[in-house]
Amino acid sequence: MKQYIVKIKSTRHITPDVLQIVTEKPLHYKFTPGQATDVSINKTDWKEKKNPFTFTCLPDDSFLEFCIKTYPLHKGVTNELLKLKKDDELILHEVFGAISFKGEGVFIAGGAGVTPFISIFRSLNSKNEIGNNKLIFANKTKADIILAKEFKGLLGNSFINILSGEEAEGCFNGQITIDFLKAYVNATTPNVYLCGPPPMMDAVLKQLSTLGVNRGAITVEAI
Ligand SMILES: Cc1cc2nc3c(=O)[nH]c(=O)nc-3n(C[C@H](O)[C@H](O)[C@H](O)COP(=O)(O)OP(=O)(O)OC[C@H]3O[C@@H](n4cnc5c(N)ncnc54)[C@H](O)[C@@H]3O)c2cc1C
């Protein structure tokens, strides 16, 4: 299987536990918004450990960008990524992914599950096609909201935040429920895009079914 070694151009925290990593882009390396690749670290003992991460840049950018939630306590790949700096190397693999834009609709993300939607919304914006798309973004606290300013700028009032761990101005409080969802989604919603941790996805899929959303209208990917 093909591998691409790329140097890191920069790393920075965009929330307390999400790292944005920008790397070189291999020549002729192509993806569509929403797709991902397996990434490993080009260091002894880490080359074989592959984890999937989603491209958050635009396909035409001259660099690649990832937004990666880090888990220092797991002592795994994301903890190791925290130690990397400019000019350290990552190994990228083939491009894959279940989520792609199929038409206007409601995007529902939990935490790092927003990553496929970053490239999709940036791409829609670059074509002036944000339209009536909505993003419902579930997090624990306001500080955890990835790229909050950018999404607010792109989507305005169609950027809807719900926080389970605190009350904050401009955000709903609690977890996603049918009562909450029914303000945004019904049986005629043409597309629902759902990405998040498996327990959240299971709960929301049941709620969407209760609200009469056709399973064929739902695009899902677990993170
Ligand atoms: C298609 C796809 C795209 C994805 N894109 C992104 C993305 O863009 N951004 C993103 O942030 N994530 C993304 N993910 C998720 C991401 O791949 C994993 O969540 C992440 O790699 C886990 O990091 P880690 O350091 O725990 O992993 P690993 O290096 O796999 O470490 C896991 C280690 O931690 C241990 N462990 C597991 N759970 C616990 C726990 N609760 N407590 C203690 N130890 C534990 C395990 O035993 C294992 O040894 C994506 C997933 C998929 C499937």
PDBQT file of the ligand as one rigid body, heavy atoms in Angstrom, charges set to zero:
ROOT
HETATM    1  C1  LIG A 301     -12.759   7.831   9.421  1.00  0.00    +0.000 C 
HETATM    2  C2  LIG A 301     -12.298   8.445  10.724  1.00  0.00    +0.000 A 
HETATM    3  C3  LIG A 301     -11.814   9.746  10.743  1.00  0.00    +0.000 A 
HETATM    4  C4  LIG A 301     -11.373  10.328  11.922  1.00  0.00    +0.000 A 
HETATM    5  N1  LIG A 301     -10.947  11.620  11.912  1.00  0.00    +0.000 NA
HETATM    6  C5  LIG A 301     -10.570  12.218  13.062  1.00  0.00    +0.000 A 
HETATM    7  C6  LIG A 301     -10.140  13.578  13.092  1.00  0.00    +0.000 A 
HETATM    8  O1  LIG A 301     -10.075  14.256  12.066  1.00  0.00    +0.000 OA
HETATM    9  N2  LIG A 301      -9.814  14.118  14.283  1.00  0.00    +0.000 N 
HETATM   10  C7  LIG A 301      -9.866  13.391  15.445  1.00  0.00    +0.000 A 
HETATM   11  O2  LIG A 301      -9.568  13.953  16.504  1.00  0.00    +0.000 OA
HETATM   12  N3  LIG A 301     -10.236  12.100  15.456  1.00  0.00    +0.000 NA
HETATM   13  C8  LIG A 301     -10.573  11.488  14.292  1.00  0.00    +0.000 A 
HETATM   14  N4  LIG A 301     -10.921  10.167  14.302  1.00  0.00    +0.000 N 
HETATM   15  C9  LIG A 301     -10.784   9.398  15.538  1.00  0.00    +0.000 C 
HETATM   16  C10 LIG A 301      -9.319   9.076  15.806  1.00  0.00    +0.000 C 
HETATM   17  O3  LIG A 301      -8.791   8.262  14.796  1.00  0.00    +0.000 OA
HETATM   18  C11 LIG A 301      -9.155   8.363  17.197  1.00  0.00    +0.000 C 
HETATM   19  O4  LIG A 301     -10.052   8.846  18.109  1.00  0.00    +0.000 OA
HETATM   20  C12 LIG A 301      -7.844   8.673  17.806  1.00  0.00    +0.000 C 
HETATM   21  O5  LIG A 301      -6.863   8.208  16.936  1.00  0.00    +0.000 OA
HETATM   22  C13 LIG A 301      -7.689   8.026  19.168  1.00  0.00    +0.000 C 
HETATM   23  O6  LIG A 301      -6.473   8.496  19.684  1.00  0.00    +0.000 OA
HETATM   24  P1  LIG A 301      -5.611   7.698  20.753  1.00  0.00    +0.000 P 
HETATM   25  O7  LIG A 301      -4.358   8.447  21.023  1.00  0.00    +0.000 OA
HETATM   26  O8  LIG A 301      -6.467   7.334  21.903  1.00  0.00    +0.000 OA
HETATM   27  O9  LIG A 301      -5.382   6.405  19.890  1.00  0.00    +0.000 OA
HETATM   28  P2  LIG A 301      -4.459   5.169  19.969  1.00  0.00    +0.000 P 
HETATM   29  O10 LIG A 301      -3.047   5.470  19.599  1.00  0.00    +0.000 OA
HETATM   30  O11 LIG A 301      -5.165   4.157  19.154  1.00  0.00    +0.000 OA
HETATM   31  O12 LIG A 301      -4.419   4.799  21.495  1.00  0.00    +0.000 OA
HETATM   32  C14 LIG A 301      -5.366   4.065  22.006  1.00  0.00    +0.000 C 
HETATM   33  C15 LIG A 301      -4.762   3.502  23.280  1.00  0.00    +0.000 C 
HETATM   34  O13 LIG A 301      -5.449   4.065  24.348  1.00  0.00    +0.000 OA
HETATM   35  C16 LIG A 301      -6.077   3.059  25.091  1.00  0.00    +0.000 C 
HETATM   36  N5  LIG A 301      -7.390   3.589  25.454  1.00  0.00    +0.000 N 
HETATM   37  C17 LIG A 301      -8.496   3.605  24.708  1.00  0.00    +0.000 A 
HETATM   38  N6  LIG A 301      -9.522   4.170  25.385  1.00  0.00    +0.000 NA
HETATM   39  C18 LIG A 301      -9.022   4.528  26.577  1.00  0.00    +0.000 A 
HETATM   40  C19 LIG A 301      -9.564   5.173  27.721  1.00  0.00    +0.000 A 
HETATM   41  N7  LIG A 301     -10.858   5.565  27.769  1.00  0.00    +0.000 N 
HETATM   42  N8  LIG A 301      -8.755   5.374  28.795  1.00  0.00    +0.000 NA
HETATM   43  C20 LIG A 301      -7.458   4.996  28.761  1.00  0.00    +0.000 A 
HETATM   44  N9  LIG A 301      -6.890   4.374  27.704  1.00  0.00    +0.000 NA
HETATM   45  C21 LIG A 301      -7.646   4.160  26.628  1.00  0.00    +0.000 A 
HETATM   46  C22 LIG A 301      -6.160   1.850  24.176  1.00  0.00    +0.000 C 
HETATM   47  O14 LIG A 301      -6.092   0.669  24.913  1.00  0.00    +0.000 OA
HETATM   48  C23 LIG A 301      -4.940   2.025  23.280  1.00  0.00    +0.000 C 
HETATM   49  O15 LIG A 301      -3.809   1.413  23.821  1.00  0.00    +0.000 OA
HETATM   50  C24 LIG A 301     -11.378   9.579  13.125  1.00  0.00    +0.000 A 
HETATM   51  C25 LIG A 301     -11.859   8.268  13.116  1.00  0.00    +0.000 A 
HETATM   52  C26 LIG A 301     -12.333   7.707  11.939  1.00  0.00    +0.000 A 
HETATM   53  C27 LIG A 301     -12.844   6.293  11.962  1.00  0.00    +0.000 C 
ENDROOT
TORSDOF 0
